[in-house]
Amino acid sequence: MHNGPLAGLVAVCAGSDIMHPLGALAVGAVAGVLFVQLFTLTQNRWKIDDVLGVWPLHGLCGAWGGIAAGIFGAPALGGMGGVSFMSQVLGTVAGVAFAFGGGLAVYGAIKAVLGLRLDPEEEFEGADLTIHKITATADRDSTW
């Protein structure tokens, strides 16, 4: 319930100084819908374990906001101007590429040195019990 409005805030941040309030409302509404759709897709269809929805919330909605600043910041749509659509697209693509490359390098190094996954039995039990020795739910006793 809280992530829809938060998605709107994340998206509006990129152009909050140049967008008309109605443009910001449109950007936030699109971001809210994008988040809900992509979070559901990520969890249910792609089976990616992103419980908090970090990728769709900050990644996708942030990218949308960067591009939307070039659209809704235009004087023709009530914005302050001083920004072009293509510069926003190029800057957003560059930011996504930098983040992806940095994440690939960091997680690649961790995977090579320590490994990223638990063994299948530990995965079944869950990281709460395996690593932290605590339960995530009240119905499971920790046996310690």
Secondary structure, DSSP 8 states (H G I E B T S, - for coil): --HHHHHHHHHHHTTTTTS-HHHHHHHHHHHHHHHHHHHHIIIIIS----TT-HIIIIIIHHHHHHHHHHHHTSGGGT------HHHHHHHHHHHHHHHHHHHHHHHHHHHHHT-S---HHHHHH-HIIIII---SSTTS----
